Amino acid sequence: MLWLRGTLIGFLVSVTGDPTDFLCMELTLERGVGAGLAVAIGATLADTLFGALAALGLAEAASYLSNFSYVLNIAGGLFLIYFGLRAMWVHLEKRQKKVMRMRDMVGIELWTFVFTMLSPLTAITFLAFFKSFGILLLANDIWSLIPLILGFACGSLLWWMFLIGAVVFFNKLFKPIYLIWMSWASGFVILLFGIYEIGKEVWDLIF
């Protein structure tokens, strides 16, 4: 029962419509399923770790530490702006010609992991769902957390597999012109997220 609750929480936390979702969509269109899986692995590891911290009652501390990560957040925002502009202005067929290498996948995984871990929203969302599902923080009984934490990983992976599968399905279904528009739209959303990330950090620093 605890595993099922963890799976549902992991799935719902992943369905947030954050930049990672659009990054996964864009990279799957551009570089194939391998690139999408790299995003999925990085995000799943971060969600699972944050879920474990939340279950141990340490999510508030992790969220507090993330307040000091403004440099990395600004760097992440700049990356999102670059990636969004690139998706909007560089033709999809030109980007699809690049071969996906193992070091590229590892780089995507690491960046996605760090970006997700530095988001205070992740900790807040986990704590909110814990309260909604009536799950108590179980720091005194670590072994009982294992099914819950495994559920976080399964739920998160379930969402990413669904998202990647949907992109692959529509990639085969639609004509190239529609895929170009889809790529442009996701790039525009990623660009907006990047501007928001930088603007938020600059605002916090000034005010």
N, C-alpha and C positions, 0 to 999 in steps of 0.2 A: 504493500500500500504506500509506503514511504517512497519507494522507487517511482511509482506512478505519479505521485505528487511532484517529485523532483523533475521527472520528465516533462510534465505539463508546465512547471515553472520555467525550466530551461527553454522550452519552446516559446512561451509567451515573452520571456525577457529578450529573446533573439528577434522577435517580430516587433521591432521598435521603429523601423523606417529611418534608421540613422545612416550616416555616410557609408558605413561598412556594407550595408545592403546594396547600395548603388554601386559601390566599388566592386563588389562581387559580380554584379550584373554586367558591368562594363568590361571587366577583365575576362569574364567568361565569353563575351562576344568577341573581344579583341584577341585573346591568347588561347582560348579553348578551356575545356573542362579542368585541366590541370591547374590553371591560374585561379579558377573559381574555388577549387578544392583547397588551394593554399590559403585563400582568405578564410574559408570555412574552418580550417584547422586552427589558424591563429585566433579567430574569434571564439571558437569552442573552448580552447585552452584558457583564454582569458575569462570567459563566462563561468567555466567550471571552477577556476581558482577563486573568482570573486564570490561565487555561490558558496564555496567552502568557507571562505572568510566570513561571509554573512552568517552561516550556520554556527560558526565558532564565536560569533559576537564581535568579530574584529572588523566588520565592514565600515564602521564609522571611522576607525583609525585609518583604514586604507583610503577612505574618501578624504580624510583630513590631509593625508600625505599628498594626495593628488592635487591639492590646492597650491602646492609649491612646484608644480611641474609646468609652469606657464611657458617656459622656454621650449619644451618639447611640444606643447600644445600649439604654439605659434608655428613651430617647424612643421607639425602635422597639417596645420591650416594652409601653409604655403604649398605643401605637397598636394593637398586637395585642389588648390587653385590651379597649380600647374597641370595636374592630371585632368581636371575638368576642362580647362582650355584646350588641352591636347585632344581630348575626346570630341570637342566641339569643332575644332578647326583642321585636324589632320584626318584625312579620309580613312574610313574604317578598313578598306582593303589594303592600304599601305601598312597599317598597324598590324593586320593579321598575318603579314608575311614574316614577321619576326618569330624565330624559334624560341620556345619556352625551355630554358635550361634549369637544372636543379638548383643552382645558386639563386636564380631568379625566384623560384618557388620559396626557398628558404627566406629570402629577403622579404617577400610578400607576407609570409607567415609571421616573421618577427615584427614587421611594421604594424600589421593588423593586431597582433597580441598587445603591443605597447599602446597603440592608439585606443584599444578597447579598455585596457586596464587603467588608463589615465582619465577615463570618463567617470565623473562622480555619479552620473545618471545610472550607471550600471549598479552601483551599490544601493542607491535609493530605490531602484526598481526591484531588486532582489528583496530588500527589507519590506517593501510594500506588499509583494506577493506572499512573503512569509506570513505577514499579518493576515492577509486575506484568506490564506489556506489553513490558518490556525496552527502553523508550525512554530514550536518553541525553539529558542536558541539552545543548542545541546552541547555547550562547551565542556560539560562535565562527563559526557559519554561519547567520546570521539568515535568509537567503533560503530555506534549506531548511525553515524553520519554517512557511512560508506554507501549504502543503497541510495541515499538522498543525493550525494555528490555524483554517483554514476548516472542517476536520473538527469541531473543538470546537463551532463555531457551528451546523453542520448537525445534529450529534448532539443538542445542546441543544434546537434548534427542533423536531426530530423528536419528542422527548418532550413538549414543550408542546403541539404540534399533536394528539398522541395524547390527552393529558389533556383538552384543550378539546373535542375531538371526542367523547370518552366522556361528558363532562358534557352536551353538547348532545343526544347520543343518548338518555341516560337521562332527560333533561328532557322529551323527546317521548314516551318509553316509559311512564314512571310517572305515576300519578295525582298531583294537586297535594298531597295529604296526605303522600305519600312524599317529595316534593321539600321540603316544609317540615321533615320529620324529617331529611333529608339536610343541609339548610341549618343546622338546629340542631346536628347532630353536628359539622359542619365548624367552626361557630362555637365550639363547646365546645373542640375541639382547638386552634383558634387562641388561645383564651383561656388554655389551659394553656401553650402556647408563650410567650405574653406574660409570664405569671407566672414561668416558668422563666428567661426572659431577664433580667428585673429581679432575681429572686432570685440568679442567678449573679453579676451585676455587684455587687450589694450585698455578697454574701459575699466576693467578691474584694477589694472596697474595705476591708472590716472586717478580714478575716483575711489 
